[in-house]
Amino acid sequence: MNEEILENVNKRLDDALDRGRRMVENDELPEQVEELKGKAETIIRNHPIKSVAAGLFAGYVLGKILSSDD
């Protein structure tokens, strides 16, 4: 049973690595990143107050998650 679990985990990791490798090797990736960047800039320009609020909220949540209370 443990061997089956390990094989399943190994297969999933291999699949994830293959997907990541294909994504990095994708010739269209820079174009997709630029398109996403343009869309983000448009949203931020159209909704600056909401964008700042979302950024502050995300920073607060990440700070709470990553800070250690020990």
N, CA, C and O of each residue as an XYZ file, in Angstrom:
280
protein
N       0.819     -1.189      0.000
C       0.000      0.000      0.000
C       0.869      1.262      0.000
O       0.588      2.204     -0.742
N       1.921      1.289      0.824
C       2.806      2.450      0.855
C       3.521      2.642     -0.469
O       3.758      3.773     -0.895
N       3.865      1.536     -1.122
C       4.525      1.641     -2.429
C       3.593      2.267     -3.447
O       4.029      3.053     -4.288
N       2.312      1.927     -3.381
C       1.340      2.510     -4.306
C       1.240      4.017     -4.086
O       1.165      4.788     -5.043
N       1.238      4.425     -2.835
C       1.159      5.853     -2.526
C       2.398      6.572     -3.047
O       2.292      7.634     -3.659
N       3.570      5.994     -2.806
C       4.813      6.605     -3.293
C       4.840      6.681     -4.809
O       5.267      7.688     -5.374
N       4.388      5.624     -5.471
C       4.350      5.632     -6.936
C       3.405      6.714     -7.431
O       3.704      7.414     -8.399
N       2.260      6.850     -6.764
C       1.286      7.864     -7.162
C       1.864      9.268     -6.970
O       1.716     10.126     -7.840
N       2.513      9.497     -5.846
C       3.130     10.802     -5.584
C       4.227     11.086     -6.603
O       4.315     12.194     -7.131
N       5.062     10.088     -6.881
C       6.135     10.267     -7.865
C       5.575     10.575     -9.242
O       6.107     11.428     -9.953
N       4.513      9.892     -9.624
C       3.903     10.133    -10.934
C       3.351     11.557    -11.004
O       3.531     12.254    -12.002
N       2.687     11.975     -9.945
C       2.134     13.333     -9.937
C       3.244     14.383     -9.997
O       3.116     15.385    -10.700
N       4.318     14.155     -9.267
C       5.447     15.092     -9.319
C       6.069     15.137    -10.706
O       6.391     16.211    -11.214
N       6.238     13.970    -11.316
C       6.786     13.927    -12.674
C       5.885     14.676    -13.643
O       6.366     15.430    -14.489
N       4.563     14.468    -13.518
C       3.618     15.164    -14.390
C       3.696     16.677    -14.185
O       3.678     17.442    -15.149
N       3.783     17.099    -12.928
C       3.866     18.534    -12.636
C       5.154     19.129    -13.194
O       5.144     20.229    -13.748
N       6.259     18.407    -13.050
C       7.533     18.888    -13.598
C       7.475     18.980    -15.113
O       7.986     19.936    -15.697
N       6.857     17.997    -15.754
C       6.720     18.034    -17.212
C       5.885     19.235    -17.647
O       6.240     19.927    -18.601
N       4.776     19.484    -16.949
C       3.940     20.641    -17.294
C       4.723     21.939    -17.107
O       4.648     22.840    -17.942
N       5.468     22.030    -16.015
C       6.273     23.226    -15.771
C       7.339     23.417    -16.829
O       7.572     24.534    -17.290
N       7.986     22.327    -17.216
C       9.028     22.387    -18.243
C       8.434     22.843    -19.576
O       9.018     23.676    -20.269
N       7.271     22.293    -19.929
C       6.623     22.695    -21.183
C       6.222     24.160    -21.140
O       6.305     24.865    -22.145
N       5.786     24.617    -19.967
C       5.366     26.002    -19.831
C       6.553     26.944    -20.023
O       6.430     27.972    -20.688
N       7.691     26.598    -19.448
C       8.889     27.433    -19.567
C       9.412     27.419    -20.994
O       9.898     28.435    -21.492
N       9.315     26.274    -21.648
C       9.825     26.146    -23.009
C       8.851     26.686    -24.048
O       9.186     26.752    -25.230
N       7.661     27.070    -23.628
C       6.630     27.551    -24.534
C       7.082     28.865    -25.180
O       7.429     29.821    -24.486
N       7.072     28.898    -26.503
C       7.499     30.092    -27.234
C       6.520     31.249    -27.065
O       6.901     32.411    -27.203
N       5.261     30.936    -26.766
C       4.250     31.975    -26.638
C       4.200     32.570    -25.234
O       3.457     33.522    -24.997
N       4.966     32.035    -24.315
C       4.912     32.500    -22.928
C       5.213     33.990    -22.791
O       4.470     34.685    -22.099
N       6.271     34.516    -23.419
C       6.519     35.966    -23.281
C       5.350     36.816    -23.788
O       5.035     37.854    -23.206
N       4.716     36.374    -24.861
C       3.565     37.109    -25.386
C       2.406     37.059    -24.399
O       1.720     38.059    -24.188
N       2.191     35.894    -23.796
C       1.109     35.745    -22.829
C       1.366     36.597    -21.593
O       0.438     37.181    -21.034
N       2.620     36.668    -21.167
C       2.972     37.489    -20.005
C       2.730     38.964    -20.320
O       2.180     39.689    -19.490
N       3.129     39.410    -21.495
C       2.913     40.803    -21.884
C       1.427     41.125    -21.966
O       0.999     42.204    -21.556
N       0.640     40.193    -22.496
C      -0.805     40.399    -22.587
C      -1.413     40.514    -21.187
O      -2.241     41.389    -20.932
N      -1.002     39.636    -20.298
C      -1.497     39.671    -18.923
C      -1.084     40.968    -18.230
O      -1.865     41.558    -17.484
N       0.145     41.403    -18.482
C       0.641     42.656    -17.904
C      -0.199     43.835    -18.394
O      -0.559     44.718    -17.615
N      -0.504     43.841    -19.676
C      -1.328     44.913    -20.239
C      -2.722     44.937    -19.638
O      -3.259     46.002    -19.332
N      -3.305     43.754    -19.471
C      -4.639     43.684    -18.863
C      -4.611     44.180    -17.427
O      -5.510     44.901    -16.994
N      -3.577     43.794    -16.692
C      -3.454     44.232    -15.297
C      -3.307     45.748    -15.227
O      -3.921     46.394    -14.377
N      -2.496     46.317    -16.116
C      -2.308     47.771    -16.128
C      -3.618     48.486    -16.433
O      -3.920     49.518    -15.834
N      -4.391     47.940    -17.357
C      -5.675     48.545    -17.711
C      -6.628     48.524    -16.523
O      -7.290     49.520    -16.232
N      -6.693     47.393    -15.844
C      -7.578     47.283    -14.680
C      -7.150     48.263    -13.596
O      -7.987     48.925    -12.982
N      -5.846     48.354    -13.364
C      -5.342     49.256    -12.320
C      -5.624     50.714    -12.681
O      -5.989     51.505    -11.812
N      -5.458     51.074    -13.950
C      -5.723     52.454    -14.373
C      -7.215     52.784    -14.275
O      -7.586     53.906    -13.928
N      -8.066     51.801    -14.582
C      -9.508     52.038    -14.535
C     -10.058     52.042    -13.108
O     -11.080     52.674    -12.843
N      -9.398     51.350    -12.198
C      -9.884     51.220    -10.821
C      -8.728     51.408     -9.832
O      -8.352     50.464     -9.138
N      -8.164     52.614     -9.764
C      -6.971     52.796     -8.922
C      -7.234     52.601     -7.426
O      -6.405     52.013     -6.731
N      -8.358     53.079     -6.927
C      -8.626     52.960     -5.490
C      -8.836     51.503     -5.105
O      -8.304     51.038     -4.097
N      -9.607     50.788     -5.906
C      -9.819     49.364     -5.638
C      -8.501     48.598     -5.730
O      -8.263     47.669     -4.959
N      -7.655     48.988     -6.667
C      -6.369     48.307     -6.837
C      -5.467     48.514     -5.628
O      -4.828     47.573     -5.158
N      -5.416     49.738     -5.126
C      -4.603     50.012     -3.940
C      -5.163     49.253     -2.740
O      -4.408     48.670     -1.962
N      -6.486     49.263     -2.592
C      -7.110     48.547     -1.477
C      -6.819     47.049     -1.563
O      -6.519     46.412     -0.554
N      -6.908     46.493     -2.765
C      -6.619     45.065     -2.940
C      -5.161     44.765     -2.616
O      -4.859     43.741     -2.002
N      -4.259     45.650     -3.023
C      -2.841     45.455     -2.720
C      -2.559     45.522     -1.229
O      -1.791     44.719     -0.700
N      -3.181     46.476     -0.554
C      -3.003     46.584      0.896
C      -3.551     45.353      1.610
O      -2.925     44.818      2.525
N      -4.725     44.916      1.177
C      -5.334     43.731      1.788
C      -4.464     42.499      1.565
O      -4.234     41.720      2.490
N      -3.979     42.324      0.332
C      -3.121     41.168      0.031
C      -1.843     41.219      0.861
O      -1.394     40.192      1.369
N      -1.258     42.396      1.002
C      -0.056     42.536      1.820
C      -0.318     42.221      3.275
O       0.494     41.570      3.932
N      -1.451     42.681      3.782
C      -1.818     42.399      5.175
C      -1.991     40.900      5.394
O      -1.464     40.340      6.356
N      -2.734     40.252      4.493
C      -2.973     38.809      4.627
C      -1.661     38.040      4.532
O      -1.412     37.148      5.344
N      -0.820     38.367      3.559
C       0.473     37.687      3.435
C       1.340     37.925      4.667
O       2.032     37.018      5.129
N       1.302     39.133      5.193
C       2.065     39.432      6.401
C       1.604     38.591      7.575
O       2.424     38.096      8.349
N       0.292     38.426      7.711
C      -0.248     37.603      8.793
C       0.128     36.137      8.608
O       0.465     35.447      9.570
N       0.066     35.673      7.372
C       0.379     34.265      7.095
C       1.856     33.985      7.333
O       2.206     32.965      7.926
N       2.717     34.875      6.879
C       4.152     34.627      6.924
C       4.818     35.027      8.234
O       5.940     34.606      8.514
N       4.137     35.834      9.035
C       4.764     36.231     10.298
C       4.662     35.095     11.305
O       3.668     34.372     11.366
N       5.717     34.964     12.087
C       5.708     33.911     13.104
C       5.356     34.528     14.445
O       5.909     35.556     14.833
N       4.446     33.900     15.135
C       4.028     34.387     16.444
C       4.792     33.709     17.560
O       4.425     33.842     18.728
N       5.841     32.989     17.230
C       6.609     32.245     18.239
C       7.443     33.150     19.087
O       8.147     32.683     19.982
